[in-house]
Amino acid sequence: MNQRVNLQYSIDIDELPTEARRLFLSAHKFLVDSVETLRGFDESGTSILSVDGLKTIDDIRTSMMKADYVFADIQNIIK
């Protein structure tokens, strides 16, 4: 089970674009990971209606969820 915590810290305003970019790249990595997992499963020829298919879907959804959390953080920073 994934547990989320909220952190609060301060940075210089000049560092904000760099920090936002770091977060954006983190979200990008999660999305790339989900696509790679999907591609690997598709190329394996394993039935989607299997235990492996279920695990793959869970892994993809988890990666996408992590990306969404990071995008939400970036939105909150911008707001």
PyMOL Python script that loads the backbone (N, CA, C, O; Angstrom):
from pymol import cmd

cmd.read_pdbstr("""\
ATOM      1  N   MET A   1       0.853  -1.185   0.000  1.00  0.00           N
ATOM      2  CA  MET A   1       0.000   0.000   0.000  1.00  0.00           C
ATOM      3  C   MET A   1       0.889   1.234   0.000  1.00  0.00           C
ATOM      4  O   MET A   1       1.834   1.335   0.782  1.00  0.00           O
ATOM      5  N   ASN A   2       0.576   2.159  -0.877  1.00  0.00           N
ATOM      6  CA  ASN A   2       1.336   3.400  -0.940  1.00  0.00           C
ATOM      7  C   ASN A   2       0.790   4.389   0.068  1.00  0.00           C
ATOM      8  O   ASN A   2      -0.413   4.645   0.123  1.00  0.00           O
ATOM      9  N   GLN A   3       1.679   4.934   0.854  1.00  0.00           N
ATOM     10  CA  GLN A   3       1.285   5.961   1.791  1.00  0.00           C
ATOM     11  C   GLN A   3       1.867   7.275   1.323  1.00  0.00           C
ATOM     12  O   GLN A   3       3.034   7.339   0.934  1.00  0.00           O
ATOM     13  N   ARG A   4       1.074   8.310   1.355  1.00  0.00           N
ATOM     14  CA  ARG A   4       1.502   9.626   0.919  1.00  0.00           C
ATOM     15  C   ARG A   4       1.628  10.515   2.141  1.00  0.00           C
ATOM     16  O   ARG A   4       0.834  10.419   3.077  1.00  0.00           O
ATOM     17  N   VAL A   5       2.625  11.376   2.127  1.00  0.00           N
ATOM     18  CA  VAL A   5       2.793  12.382   3.158  1.00  0.00           C
ATOM     19  C   VAL A   5       3.006  13.720   2.466  1.00  0.00           C
ATOM     20  O   VAL A   5       3.543  13.776   1.360  1.00  0.00           O
ATOM     21  N   ASN A   6       2.593  14.769   3.103  1.00  0.00           N
ATOM     22  CA  ASN A   6       2.836  16.112   2.595  1.00  0.00           C
ATOM     23  C   ASN A   6       4.063  16.677   3.266  1.00  0.00           C
ATOM     24  O   ASN A   6       4.217  16.590   4.485  1.00  0.00           O
ATOM     25  N   LEU A   7       4.934  17.256   2.463  1.00  0.00           N
ATOM     26  CA  LEU A   7       6.134  17.908   2.973  1.00  0.00           C
ATOM     27  C   LEU A   7       6.053  19.389   2.683  1.00  0.00           C
ATOM     28  O   LEU A   7       5.419  19.821   1.720  1.00  0.00           O
ATOM     29  N   GLN A   8       6.696  20.145   3.523  1.00  0.00           N
ATOM     30  CA  GLN A   8       6.780  21.572   3.276  1.00  0.00           C
ATOM     31  C   GLN A   8       8.220  21.982   3.472  1.00  0.00           C
ATOM     32  O   GLN A   8       8.821  21.681   4.503  1.00  0.00           O
ATOM     33  N   TYR A   9       8.780  22.668   2.488  1.00  0.00           N
ATOM     34  CA  TYR A   9      10.131  23.176   2.600  1.00  0.00           C
ATOM     35  C   TYR A   9      10.242  24.435   1.774  1.00  0.00           C
ATOM     36  O   TYR A   9       9.374  24.721   0.950  1.00  0.00           O
ATOM     37  N   SER A  10      11.286  25.177   1.984  1.00  0.00           N
ATOM     38  CA  SER A  10      11.441  26.436   1.258  1.00  0.00           C
ATOM     39  C   SER A  10      12.686  26.392   0.380  1.00  0.00           C
ATOM     40  O   SER A  10      13.669  25.719   0.690  1.00  0.00           O
ATOM     41  N   ILE A  11      12.614  27.125  -0.718  1.00  0.00           N
ATOM     42  CA  ILE A  11      13.753  27.289  -1.617  1.00  0.00           C
ATOM     43  C   ILE A  11      13.766  28.746  -2.053  1.00  0.00           C
ATOM     44  O   ILE A  11      12.770  29.454  -1.905  1.00  0.00           O
ATOM     45  N   ASP A  12      14.883  29.188  -2.584  1.00  0.00           N
ATOM     46  CA  ASP A  12      14.956  30.530  -3.141  1.00  0.00           C
ATOM     47  C   ASP A  12      14.059  30.604  -4.366  1.00  0.00           C
ATOM     48  O   ASP A  12      13.935  29.631  -5.109  1.00  0.00           O
ATOM     49  N   ILE A  13      13.446  31.738  -4.574  1.00  0.00           N
ATOM     50  CA  ILE A  13      12.537  31.907  -5.711  1.00  0.00           C
ATOM     51  C   ILE A  13      13.257  31.638  -7.032  1.00  0.00           C
ATOM     52  O   ILE A  13      12.650  31.173  -7.997  1.00  0.00           O
ATOM     53  N   ASP A  14      14.546  31.933  -7.063  1.00  0.00           N
ATOM     54  CA  ASP A  14      15.324  31.688  -8.287  1.00  0.00           C
ATOM     55  C   ASP A  14      15.459  30.195  -8.583  1.00  0.00           C
ATOM     56  O   ASP A  14      15.699  29.815  -9.729  1.00  0.00           O
ATOM     57  N   GLU A  15      15.309  29.354  -7.576  1.00  0.00           N
ATOM     58  CA  GLU A  15      15.421  27.911  -7.752  1.00  0.00           C
ATOM     59  C   GLU A  15      14.097  27.262  -8.158  1.00  0.00           C
ATOM     60  O   GLU A  15      14.062  26.074  -8.480  1.00  0.00           O
ATOM     61  N   LEU A  16      13.021  28.027  -8.144  1.00  0.00           N
ATOM     62  CA  LEU A  16      11.698  27.465  -8.419  1.00  0.00           C
ATOM     63  C   LEU A  16      11.585  26.835  -9.813  1.00  0.00           C
ATOM     64  O   LEU A  16      11.051  25.731  -9.925  1.00  0.00           O
ATOM     65  N   PRO A  17      12.060  27.481 -10.869  1.00  0.00           N
ATOM     66  CA  PRO A  17      11.971  26.823 -12.183  1.00  0.00           C
ATOM     67  C   PRO A  17      12.734  25.490 -12.227  1.00  0.00           C
ATOM     68  O   PRO A  17      12.266  24.528 -12.835  1.00  0.00           O
ATOM     69  N   THR A  18      13.880  25.437 -11.597  1.00  0.00           N
ATOM     70  CA  THR A  18      14.669  24.205 -11.567  1.00  0.00           C
ATOM     71  C   THR A  18      13.951  23.119 -10.787  1.00  0.00           C
ATOM     72  O   THR A  18      13.947  21.957 -11.192  1.00  0.00           O
ATOM     73  N   GLU A  19      13.348  23.491  -9.678  1.00  0.00           N
ATOM     74  CA  GLU A  19      12.614  22.519  -8.856  1.00  0.00           C
ATOM     75  C   GLU A  19      11.375  22.021  -9.594  1.00  0.00           C
ATOM     76  O   GLU A  19      11.075  20.827  -9.567  1.00  0.00           O
ATOM     77  N   ALA A  20      10.659  22.922 -10.250  1.00  0.00           N
ATOM     78  CA  ALA A  20       9.482  22.516 -11.014  1.00  0.00           C
ATOM     79  C   ALA A  20       9.902  21.587 -12.154  1.00  0.00           C
ATOM     80  O   ALA A  20       9.209  20.611 -12.440  1.00  0.00           O
ATOM     81  N   ARG A  21      11.002  21.875 -12.791  1.00  0.00           N
ATOM     82  CA  ARG A  21      11.505  21.020 -13.873  1.00  0.00           C
ATOM     83  C   ARG A  21      11.873  19.637 -13.333  1.00  0.00           C
ATOM     84  O   ARG A  21      11.596  18.623 -13.974  1.00  0.00           O
ATOM     85  N   ARG A  22      12.495  19.599 -12.157  1.00  0.00           N
ATOM     86  CA  ARG A  22      12.853  18.320 -11.540  1.00  0.00           C
ATOM     87  C   ARG A  22      11.598  17.481 -11.303  1.00  0.00           C
ATOM     88  O   ARG A  22      11.579  16.283 -11.585  1.00  0.00           O
ATOM     89  N   LEU A  23      10.564  18.115 -10.787  1.00  0.00           N
ATOM     90  CA  LEU A  23       9.312  17.406 -10.548  1.00  0.00           C
ATOM     91  C   LEU A  23       8.694  16.930 -11.865  1.00  0.00           C
ATOM     92  O   LEU A  23       8.212  15.801 -11.957  1.00  0.00           O
ATOM     93  N   PHE A  24       8.712  17.791 -12.873  1.00  0.00           N
ATOM     94  CA  PHE A  24       8.165  17.428 -14.177  1.00  0.00           C
ATOM     95  C   PHE A  24       8.886  16.215 -14.758  1.00  0.00           C
ATOM     96  O   PHE A  24       8.246  15.310 -15.295  1.00  0.00           O
ATOM     97  N   LEU A  25      10.200  16.194 -14.655  1.00  0.00           N
ATOM     98  CA  LEU A  25      10.980  15.057 -15.161  1.00  0.00           C
ATOM     99  C   LEU A  25      10.678  13.783 -14.373  1.00  0.00           C
ATOM    100  O   LEU A  25      10.703  12.685 -14.928  1.00  0.00           O
ATOM    101  N   SER A  26      10.397  13.930 -13.098  1.00  0.00           N
ATOM    102  CA  SER A  26      10.010  12.786 -12.279  1.00  0.00           C
ATOM    103  C   SER A  26       8.690  12.197 -12.776  1.00  0.00           C
ATOM    104  O   SER A  26       8.562  10.980 -12.911  1.00  0.00           O
ATOM    105  N   ALA A  27       7.719  13.054 -13.045  1.00  0.00           N
ATOM    106  CA  ALA A  27       6.438  12.589 -13.567  1.00  0.00           C
ATOM    107  C   ALA A  27       6.623  11.937 -14.928  1.00  0.00           C
ATOM    108  O   ALA A  27       6.010  10.911 -15.221  1.00  0.00           O
ATOM    109  N   HIS A  28       7.458  12.527 -15.746  1.00  0.00           N
ATOM    110  CA  HIS A  28       7.736  11.970 -17.072  1.00  0.00           C
ATOM    111  C   HIS A  28       8.295  10.559 -16.953  1.00  0.00           C
ATOM    112  O   HIS A  28       7.909   9.669 -17.712  1.00  0.00           O
ATOM    113  N   LYS A  29       9.202  10.353 -16.004  1.00  0.00           N
ATOM    114  CA  LYS A  29       9.793   9.022 -15.807  1.00  0.00           C
ATOM    115  C   LYS A  29       8.725   8.002 -15.426  1.00  0.00           C
ATOM    116  O   LYS A  29       8.741   6.876 -15.923  1.00  0.00           O
ATOM    117  N   PHE A  30       7.807   8.381 -14.559  1.00  0.00           N
ATOM    118  CA  PHE A  30       6.728   7.461 -14.179  1.00  0.00           C
ATOM    119  C   PHE A  30       5.877   7.083 -15.398  1.00  0.00           C
ATOM    120  O   PHE A  30       5.476   5.929 -15.547  1.00  0.00           O
ATOM    121  N   LEU A  31       5.608   8.055 -16.258  1.00  0.00           N
ATOM    122  CA  LEU A  31       4.815   7.758 -17.451  1.00  0.00           C
ATOM    123  C   LEU A  31       5.584   6.874 -18.429  1.00  0.00           C
ATOM    124  O   LEU A  31       5.013   5.959 -19.023  1.00  0.00           O
ATOM    125  N   VAL A  32       6.869   7.142 -18.594  1.00  0.00           N
ATOM    126  CA  VAL A  32       7.701   6.299 -19.455  1.00  0.00           C
ATOM    127  C   VAL A  32       7.739   4.874 -18.914  1.00  0.00           C
ATOM    128  O   VAL A  32       7.641   3.909 -19.672  1.00  0.00           O
ATOM    129  N   ASP A  33       7.880   4.754 -17.603  1.00  0.00           N
ATOM    130  CA  ASP A  33       7.881   3.421 -16.979  1.00  0.00           C
ATOM    131  C   ASP A  33       6.582   2.674 -17.275  1.00  0.00           C
ATOM    132  O   ASP A  33       6.602   1.476 -17.555  1.00  0.00           O
ATOM    133  N   SER A  34       5.455   3.381 -17.213  1.00  0.00           N
ATOM    134  CA  SER A  34       4.175   2.712 -17.469  1.00  0.00           C
ATOM    135  C   SER A  34       4.073   2.266 -18.920  1.00  0.00           C
ATOM    136  O   SER A  34       3.560   1.182 -19.197  1.00  0.00           O
ATOM    137  N   VAL A  35       4.552   3.083 -19.845  1.00  0.00           N
ATOM    138  CA  VAL A  35       4.523   2.713 -21.261  1.00  0.00           C
ATOM    139  C   VAL A  35       5.445   1.521 -21.518  1.00  0.00           C
ATOM    140  O   VAL A  35       5.086   0.605 -22.257  1.00  0.00           O
ATOM    141  N   GLU A  36       6.627   1.533 -20.912  1.00  0.00           N
ATOM    142  CA  GLU A  36       7.566   0.416 -21.091  1.00  0.00           C
ATOM    143  C   GLU A  36       6.990  -0.882 -20.532  1.00  0.00           C
ATOM    144  O   GLU A  36       7.158  -1.944 -21.132  1.00  0.00           O
ATOM    145  N   THR A  37       6.320  -0.804 -19.396  1.00  0.00           N
ATOM    146  CA  THR A  37       5.677  -1.992 -18.820  1.00  0.00           C
ATOM    147  C   THR A  37       4.604  -2.517 -19.765  1.00  0.00           C
ATOM    148  O   THR A  37       4.514  -3.720 -20.009  1.00  0.00           O
ATOM    149  N   LEU A  38       3.800  -1.613 -20.288  1.00  0.00           N
ATOM    150  CA  LEU A  38       2.744  -2.004 -21.221  1.00  0.00           C
ATOM    151  C   LEU A  38       3.327  -2.617 -22.489  1.00  0.00           C
ATOM    152  O   LEU A  38       2.848  -3.648 -22.962  1.00  0.00           O
ATOM    153  N   ARG A  39       4.346  -1.991 -23.030  1.00  0.00           N
ATOM    154  CA  ARG A  39       4.970  -2.499 -24.246  1.00  0.00           C
ATOM    155  C   ARG A  39       5.581  -3.885 -24.017  1.00  0.00           C
ATOM    156  O   ARG A  39       5.436  -4.783 -24.846  1.00  0.00           O
ATOM    157  N   GLY A  40       6.259  -4.040 -22.893  1.00  0.00           N
ATOM    158  CA  GLY A  40       6.867  -5.326 -22.574  1.00  0.00           C
ATOM    159  C   GLY A  40       5.838  -6.421 -22.435  1.00  0.00           C
ATOM    160  O   GLY A  40       6.049  -7.546 -22.889  1.00  0.00           O
ATOM    161  N   PHE A  41       4.726  -6.094 -21.806  1.00  0.00           N
ATOM    162  CA  PHE A  41       3.671  -7.095 -21.647  1.00  0.00           C
ATOM    163  C   PHE A  41       3.062  -7.447 -23.002  1.00  0.00           C
ATOM    164  O   PHE A  41       2.819  -8.617 -23.298  1.00  0.00           O
ATOM    165  N   ASP A  42       2.822  -6.438 -23.810  1.00  0.00           N
ATOM    166  CA  ASP A  42       2.227  -6.664 -25.122  1.00  0.00           C
ATOM    167  C   ASP A  42       3.122  -7.547 -25.985  1.00  0.00           C
ATOM    168  O   ASP A  42       2.638  -8.420 -26.706  1.00  0.00           O
ATOM    169  N   GLU A  43       4.427  -7.316 -25.904  1.00  0.00           N
ATOM    170  CA  GLU A  43       5.376  -8.090 -26.706  1.00  0.00           C
ATOM    171  C   GLU A  43       5.568  -9.506 -26.174  1.00  0.00           C
ATOM    172  O   GLU A  43       6.037 -10.383 -26.899  1.00  0.00           O
ATOM    173  N   SER A  44       5.210  -9.733 -24.918  1.00  0.00           N
ATOM    174  CA  SER A  44       5.402 -11.060 -24.329  1.00  0.00           C
ATOM    175  C   SER A  44       4.384 -12.075 -24.839  1.00  0.00           C
ATOM    176  O   SER A  44       4.617 -13.282 -24.785  1.00  0.00           O
ATOM    177  N   GLY A  45       3.259 -11.576 -25.330  1.00  0.00           N
ATOM    178  CA  GLY A  45       2.221 -12.472 -25.822  1.00  0.00           C
ATOM    179  C   GLY A  45       1.386 -13.105 -24.728  1.00  0.00           C
ATOM    180  O   GLY A  45       0.542 -13.955 -25.011  1.00  0.00           O
ATOM    181  N   THR A  46       1.606 -12.709 -23.483  1.00  0.00           N
ATOM    182  CA  THR A  46       0.843 -13.238 -22.356  1.00  0.00           C
ATOM    183  C   THR A  46      -0.590 -12.704 -22.411  1.00  0.00           C
ATOM    184  O   THR A  46      -0.816 -11.546 -22.761  1.00  0.00           O
ATOM    185  N   SER A  47      -1.537 -13.545 -22.070  1.00  0.00           N
ATOM    186  CA  SER A  47      -2.941 -13.135 -22.077  1.00  0.00           C
ATOM    187  C   SER A  47      -3.186 -12.065 -21.021  1.00  0.00           C
ATOM    188  O   SER A  47      -2.727 -12.170 -19.883  1.00  0.00           O
ATOM    189  N   ILE A  48      -3.914 -11.041 -21.423  1.00  0.00           N
ATOM    190  CA  ILE A  48      -4.284  -9.992 -20.478  1.00  0.00           C
ATOM    191  C   ILE A  48      -5.220 -10.534 -19.407  1.00  0.00           C
ATOM    192  O   ILE A  48      -5.304  -9.984 -18.309  1.00  0.00           O
ATOM    193  N   LEU A  49      -5.933 -11.628 -19.737  1.00  0.00           N
ATOM    194  CA  LEU A  49      -6.868 -12.236 -18.794  1.00  0.00           C
ATOM    195  C   LEU A  49      -6.174 -13.300 -17.952  1.00  0.00           C
ATOM    196  O   LEU A  49      -6.643 -14.433 -17.840  1.00  0.00           O
ATOM    197  N   SER A  50      -5.048 -12.910 -17.365  1.00  0.00           N
ATOM    198  CA  SER A  50      -4.272 -13.832 -16.541  1.00  0.00           C
ATOM    199  C   SER A  50      -3.801 -13.100 -15.292  1.00  0.00           C
ATOM    200  O   SER A  50      -3.968 -11.888 -15.160  1.00  0.00           O
ATOM    201  N   VAL A  51      -3.217 -13.852 -14.394  1.00  0.00           N
ATOM    202  CA  VAL A  51      -2.664 -13.245 -13.178  1.00  0.00           C
ATOM    203  C   VAL A  51      -1.553 -12.260 -13.552  1.00  0.00           C
ATOM    204  O   VAL A  51      -1.455 -11.180 -12.970  1.00  0.00           O
ATOM    205  N   ASP A  52      -0.718 -12.636 -14.524  1.00  0.00           N
ATOM    206  CA  ASP A  52       0.333 -11.712 -14.983  1.00  0.00           C
ATOM    207  C   ASP A  52      -0.282 -10.457 -15.597  1.00  0.00           C
ATOM    208  O   ASP A  52       0.236  -9.356 -15.411  1.00  0.00           O
ATOM    209  N   GLY A  53      -1.384 -10.619 -16.326  1.00  0.00           N
ATOM    210  CA  GLY A  53      -2.074  -9.465 -16.896  1.00  0.00           C
ATOM    211  C   GLY A  53      -2.597  -8.538 -15.817  1.00  0.00           C
ATOM    212  O   GLY A  53      -2.491  -7.317 -15.933  1.00  0.00           O
ATOM    213  N   LEU A  54      -3.155  -9.108 -14.783  1.00  0.00           N
ATOM    214  CA  LEU A  54      -3.667  -8.324 -13.657  1.00  0.00           C
ATOM    215  C   LEU A  54      -2.546  -7.561 -12.979  1.00  0.00           C
ATOM    216  O   LEU A  54      -2.697  -6.382 -12.660  1.00  0.00           O
ATOM    217  N   LYS A  55      -1.413  -8.234 -12.755  1.00  0.00           N
ATOM    218  CA  LYS A  55      -0.268  -7.571 -12.113  1.00  0.00           C
ATOM    219  C   LYS A  55       0.267  -6.456 -13.000  1.00  0.00           C
ATOM    220  O   LYS A  55       0.629  -5.386 -12.509  1.00  0.00           O
ATOM    221  N   THR A  56       0.319  -6.701 -14.293  1.00  0.00           N
ATOM    222  CA  THR A  56       0.810  -5.677 -15.216  1.00  0.00           C
ATOM    223  C   THR A  56      -0.084  -4.447 -15.186  1.00  0.00           C
ATOM    224  O   THR A  56       0.410  -3.321 -15.137  1.00  0.00           O
ATOM    225  N   ILE A  57      -1.381  -4.652 -15.214  1.00  0.00           N
ATOM    226  CA  ILE A  57      -2.312  -3.529 -15.148  1.00  0.00           C
ATOM    227  C   ILE A  57      -2.135  -2.760 -13.846  1.00  0.00           C
ATOM    228  O   ILE A  57      -2.161  -1.529 -13.845  1.00  0.00           O
ATOM    229  N   ASP A  58      -1.955  -3.471 -12.743  1.00  0.00           N
ATOM    230  CA  ASP A  58      -1.734  -2.816 -11.454  1.00  0.00           C
ATOM    231  C   ASP A  58      -0.452  -1.996 -11.478  1.00  0.00           C
ATOM    232  O   ASP A  58      -0.425  -0.864 -10.995  1.00  0.00           O
ATOM    233  N   ASP A  59       0.612  -2.566 -12.041  1.00  0.00           N
ATOM    234  CA  ASP A  59       1.882  -1.841 -12.129  1.00  0.00           C
ATOM    235  C   ASP A  59       1.752  -0.573 -12.971  1.00  0.00           C
ATOM    236  O   ASP A  59       2.280   0.477 -12.605  1.00  0.00           O
ATOM    237  N   ILE A  60       1.050  -0.675 -14.092  1.00  0.00           N
ATOM    238  CA  ILE A  60       0.858   0.486 -14.965  1.00  0.00           C
ATOM    239  C   ILE A  60       0.034   1.559 -14.252  1.00  0.00           C
ATOM    240  O   ILE A  60       0.377   2.741 -14.289  1.00  0.00           O
ATOM    241  N   ARG A  61      -1.036   1.147 -13.615  1.00  0.00           N
ATOM    242  CA  ARG A  61      -1.886   2.115 -12.905  1.00  0.00           C
ATOM    243  C   ARG A  61      -1.130   2.789 -11.762  1.00  0.00           C
ATOM    244  O   ARG A  61      -1.319   3.978 -11.504  1.00  0.00           O
ATOM    245  N   THR A  62      -0.276   2.031 -11.082  1.00  0.00           N
ATOM    246  CA  THR A  62       0.516   2.607  -9.991  1.00  0.00           C
ATOM    247  C   THR A  62       1.478   3.656 -10.526  1.00  0.00           C
ATOM    248  O   THR A  62       1.600   4.733  -9.942  1.00  0.00           O
ATOM    249  N   SER A  63       2.163   3.362 -11.627  1.00  0.00           N
ATOM    250  CA  SER A  63       3.079   4.342 -12.225  1.00  0.00           C
ATOM    251  C   SER A  63       2.335   5.595 -12.667  1.00  0.00           C
ATOM    252  O   SER A  63       2.805   6.716 -12.469  1.00  0.00           O
ATOM    253  N   MET A  64       1.175   5.388 -13.265  1.00  0.00           N
ATOM    254  CA  MET A  64       0.391   6.538 -13.716  1.00  0.00           C
ATOM    255  C   MET A  64      -0.133   7.349 -12.537  1.00  0.00           C
ATOM    256  O   MET A  64      -0.216   8.575 -12.611  1.00  0.00           O
ATOM    257  N   MET A  65      -0.482   6.674 -11.460  1.00  0.00           N
ATOM    258  CA  MET A  65      -0.943   7.360 -10.261  1.00  0.00           C
ATOM    259  C   MET A  65       0.179   8.221  -9.675  1.00  0.00           C
ATOM    260  O   MET A  65      -0.053   9.354  -9.253  1.00  0.00           O
ATOM    261  N   LYS A  66       1.392   7.672  -9.655  1.00  0.00           N
ATOM    262  CA  LYS A  66       2.529   8.440  -9.148  1.00  0.00           C
ATOM    263  C   LYS A  66       2.773   9.680  -9.987  1.00  0.00           C
ATOM    264  O   LYS A  66       3.059  10.751  -9.454  1.00  0.00           O
ATOM    265  N   ALA A  67       2.659   9.534 -11.312  1.00  0.00           N
ATOM    266  CA  ALA A  67       2.815  10.694 -12.195  1.00  0.00           C
ATOM    267  C   ALA A  67       1.739  11.731 -11.886  1.00  0.00           C
ATOM    268  O   ALA A  67       2.023  12.927 -11.834  1.00  0.00           O
ATOM    269  N   ASP A  68       0.516  11.276 -11.684  1.00  0.00           N
ATOM    270  CA  ASP A  68      -0.577  12.196 -11.385  1.00  0.00           C
ATOM    271  C   ASP A  68      -0.331  12.960 -10.090  1.00  0.00           C
ATOM    272  O   ASP A  68      -0.612  14.156 -10.012  1.00  0.00           O
ATOM    273  N   TYR A  69       0.191  12.282  -9.078  1.00  0.00           N
ATOM    274  CA  TYR A  69       0.512  12.961  -7.817  1.00  0.00           C
ATOM    275  C   TYR A  69       1.545  14.066  -8.048  1.00  0.00           C
ATOM    276  O   TYR A  69       1.423  15.163  -7.502  1.00  0.00           O
ATOM    277  N   VAL A  70       2.553  13.770  -8.855  1.00  0.00           N
ATOM    278  CA  VAL A  70       3.597  14.768  -9.116  1.00  0.00           C
ATOM    279  C   VAL A  70       3.013  15.934  -9.907  1.00  0.00           C
ATOM    280  O   VAL A  70       3.312  17.090  -9.606  1.00  0.00           O
ATOM    281  N   PHE A  71       2.183  15.650 -10.918  1.00  0.00           N
ATOM    282  CA  PHE A  71       1.553  16.728 -11.671  1.00  0.00           C
ATOM    283  C   PHE A  71       0.666  17.582 -10.766  1.00  0.00           C
ATOM    284  O   PHE A  71       0.612  18.801 -10.927  1.00  0.00           O
ATOM    285  N   ALA A  72      -0.018  16.962  -9.829  1.00  0.00           N
ATOM    286  CA  ALA A  72      -0.837  17.720  -8.874  1.00  0.00           C
ATOM    287  C   ALA A  72       0.046  18.621  -8.016  1.00  0.00           C
ATOM    288  O   ALA A  72      -0.320  19.760  -7.727  1.00  0.00           O
ATOM    289  N   ASP A  73       1.198  18.118  -7.613  1.00  0.00           N
ATOM    290  CA  ASP A  73       2.140  18.946  -6.841  1.00  0.00           C
ATOM    291  C   ASP A  73       2.584  20.157  -7.656  1.00  0.00           C
ATOM    292  O   ASP A  73       2.646  21.273  -7.140  1.00  0.00           O
ATOM    293  N   ILE A  74       2.892  19.931  -8.924  1.00  0.00           N
ATOM    294  CA  ILE A  74       3.324  21.045  -9.785  1.00  0.00           C
ATOM    295  C   ILE A  74       2.189  22.056  -9.931  1.00  0.00           C
ATOM    296  O   ILE A  74       2.419  23.263  -9.865  1.00  0.00           O
ATOM    297  N   GLN A  75       0.961  21.561 -10.131  1.00  0.00           N
ATOM    298  CA  GLN A  75      -0.186  22.477 -10.219  1.00  0.00           C
ATOM    299  C   GLN A  75      -0.314  23.318  -8.962  1.00  0.00           C
ATOM    300  O   GLN A  75      -0.559  24.522  -9.038  1.00  0.00           O
ATOM    301  N   ASN A  76      -0.151  22.690  -7.806  1.00  0.00           N
ATOM    302  CA  ASN A  76      -0.263  23.427  -6.550  1.00  0.00           C
ATOM    303  C   ASN A  76       0.831  24.466  -6.414  1.00  0.00           C
ATOM    304  O   ASN A  76       0.588  25.546  -5.876  1.00  0.00           O
ATOM    305  N   ILE A  77       2.011  24.170  -6.881  1.00  0.00           N
ATOM    306  CA  ILE A  77       3.102  25.146  -6.831  1.00  0.00           C
ATOM    307  C   ILE A  77       2.752  26.346  -7.714  1.00  0.00           C
ATOM    308  O   ILE A  77       2.953  27.493  -7.314  1.00  0.00           O
ATOM    309  N   ILE A  78       2.235  26.084  -8.902  1.00  0.00           N
ATOM    310  CA  ILE A  78       1.906  27.157  -9.833  1.00  0.00           C
ATOM    311  C   ILE A  78       0.773  28.029  -9.282  1.00  0.00           C
ATOM    312  O   ILE A  78       0.796  29.254  -9.408  1.00  0.00           O
ATOM    313  N   LYS A  79      -0.219  27.369  -8.667  1.00  0.00           N
ATOM    314  CA  LYS A  79      -1.340  28.128  -8.097  1.00  0.00           C
ATOM    315  C   LYS A  79      -0.856  29.022  -6.981  1.00  0.00           C
ATOM    316  O   LYS A  79      -1.652  29.741  -6.376  1.00  0.00           O
TER     317      LYS A  79
END
""", "prot")
cmd.dss("prot")
cmd.show_as("cartoon", "prot")
cmd.util.cbc("prot")
cmd.orient("prot")
